[in-house]
Amino acid sequence: PLITNDGVTIAKEIELTDPLENIGAKVISVAAVSTNDIAGDGTTTATILAQEMTNRGVEAVNNGANPVNVRRGIENASRLVDYWVGWAFRLEINTDEEIEQVAAISSGSKEIGKLIAQAMALVGKNGVITTDDAKTINTTLETTEGIEFKGTYASPYMVSDQEKMEVVLDQPKILVSAMKINTIKEILPLLEGSMENGNPLLIVAPDFAEEVVTTLAVNKLRGTINVVAVKCNEYGERQKAALEDLAISTGTLAYNNELGGGFKDVTVNHLGEARRVQVAKEKTTVIGGKGSKETIQKHLDLLNGRLKQTTEKYDTDLLKERIAHLSQGVAVVRVGGATELAQKELKLRIEDALNS
């Protein structure tokens, strides 16, 4: 059993014996899950609001109201609330004290609030903060080399954690392709090499042919190879920049397949490496990339040089973002606990605080 006050976690566990009542419970559960996907927090509030709107709606219909008009009224009210909450009452959270307060309220713990504020102070407001299991009962904070980009698994069958819909790879080899991978034959030697050395394999590319995704997913399900294909969801210059930065931070190249040569000259030894990779529904976080500090610094110097020369706002913003991601690294909250259940419950509260 898991003792928790996390709304979406509780909602997912609700199963009623009456089929019709269970349908109603699942509708409320969808509200919690959707809120978690979009906002990352506030699922208990969403559940209570959904239940109350359902109760009031049924009450109105029982008193003679037209169901269609009730639905329209709810939709109109939701648009009005969305405007006021999303724009009219939007507050900027800037200071360490404000960040600490928001995180403390979300998690129900002043200690967690302080920890999140410290993490954000280390990597910046737009920095990357992630969680990991500690080997002791203490919860600690550390920073490490890392990078995050918009990209997700090419197939849900590659997911290892069905509850969170994410996959985690420890000590993976990393292939970064600047072009779409069209056939499994292109990467077959690398797949065979990864199977031989026993390392998980992360493949990042702008796109994959359906045949490639299917073959990789089937072999992962069979346990033949631990592989995840990630489609980079950036576009244009942002995509090129994301792949280049990822390659440099992990000690490899963004291989260009445009001339049709495939990856025939690329071996497992040419691939990038990282301590850990987390692939979620919308983003991929690479922690502890094995790129050399000298190469990364040269790349940062190059980006800083470009920044001094450019005058276009789009280019300036992109360069500043790249420099920040490469130089600030990733803050890792290592979550401890006296028992596995205590550790899991604390981890859920910390994740809520981060998302808030």
Rosetta blueprint (number, residue, H / E / L):
1 P L
2 L L
3 I L
4 T L
5 N L
6 D L
7 G H
8 V H
9 T H
10 I H
11 A H
12 K H
13 E H
14 I L
15 E L
16 L L
17 T L
18 D L
19 P H
20 L H
21 E H
22 N H
23 I H
24 G H
25 A H
26 K H
27 V H
28 I H
29 S H
30 V H
31 A H
32 A H
33 V H
34 S H
35 T H
36 N H
37 D H
38 I H
39 A L
40 G L
41 D L
42 G L
43 T H
44 T H
45 T H
46 A H
47 T H
48 I H
49 L H
50 A H
51 Q H
52 E H
53 M H
54 T H
55 N H
56 R H
57 G H
58 V H
59 E H
60 A H
61 V H
62 N H
63 N L
64 G L
65 A L
66 N L
67 P H
68 V H
69 N H
70 V H
71 R H
72 R H
73 G H
74 I H
75 E H
76 N H
77 A H
78 S H
79 R H
80 L H
81 V H
82 D H
83 Y H
84 W H
85 V H
86 G H
87 W H
88 A H
89 F L
90 R L
91 L L
92 E L
93 I L
94 N L
95 T L
96 D H
97 E H
98 E H
99 I H
100 E H
101 Q H
102 V H
103 A H
104 A H
105 I H
106 S H
107 S H
108 G L
109 S L
110 K H
111 E H
112 I H
113 G H
114 K H
115 L H
116 I H
117 A H
118 Q H
119 A H
120 M H
121 A H
122 L H
123 V H
124 G L
125 K L
126 N L
127 G L
128 V E
129 I E
130 T E
131 T E
132 D E
133 D E
134 A L
135 K L
136 T L
137 I L
138 N L
139 T L
140 T E
141 L E
142 E E
143 T E
144 T E
145 E L
146 G E
147 I E
148 E E
149 F E
150 K E
151 G E
152 T E
153 Y E
154 A L
155 S L
156 P H
157 Y H
158 M H
159 V L
160 S L
161 D E
162 Q L
163 E L
164 K L
165 M L
166 E E
167 V E
168 V E
169 L E
170 D E
171 Q L
172 P L
173 K E
174 I E
175 L E
176 V E
177 S E
178 A L
179 M L
180 K L
181 I E
182 N L
183 T L
184 I H
185 K H
186 E H
187 I H
188 L H
189 P H
190 L H
191 L H
192 E H
193 G H
194 S H
195 M H
196 E H
197 N H
198 G L
199 N L
200 P L
201 L E
202 L E
203 I E
204 V E
205 A E
206 P L
207 D L
208 F E
209 A L
210 E H
211 E H
212 V H
213 V H
214 T H
215 T H
216 L H
217 A H
218 V H
219 N H
220 K H
221 L H
222 R H
223 G L
224 T L
225 I L
226 N L
227 V E
228 V E
229 A E
230 V E
231 K E
232 C E
233 N L
234 E L
235 Y L
236 G H
237 E H
238 R H
239 Q H
240 K H
241 A H
242 A H
243 L H
244 E H
245 D H
246 L H
247 A H
248 I H
249 S H
250 T H
251 G L
252 T L
253 L L
254 A E
255 Y E
256 N L
257 N L
258 E L
259 L L
260 G L
261 G L
262 G L
263 F L
264 K L
265 D L
266 V L
267 T L
268 V H
269 N H
270 H H
271 L L
272 G E
273 E E
274 A E
275 R E
276 R E
277 V E
278 Q E
279 V E
280 A L
281 K L
282 E L
283 K E
284 T E
285 T E
286 V E
287 I E
288 G E
289 G E
290 K L
291 G L
292 S L
293 K H
294 E H
295 T H
296 I H
297 Q H
298 K H
299 H H
300 L H
301 D H
302 L H
303 L H
304 N H
305 G H
306 R H
307 L H
308 K H
309 Q H
310 T L
311 T L
312 E L
313 K H
314 Y H
315 D H
316 T H
317 D H
318 L H
319 L H
320 K H
321 E H
322 R H
323 I H
324 A H
325 H H
326 L H
327 S H
328 Q H
329 G L
330 V E
331 A E
332 V E
333 V E
334 R E
335 V E
336 G L
337 G L
338 A L
339 T L
340 E H
341 L H
342 A H
343 Q H
344 K H
345 E H
346 L H
347 K H
348 L H
349 R H
350 I H
351 E H
352 D H
353 A H
354 L H
355 N H
356 S L
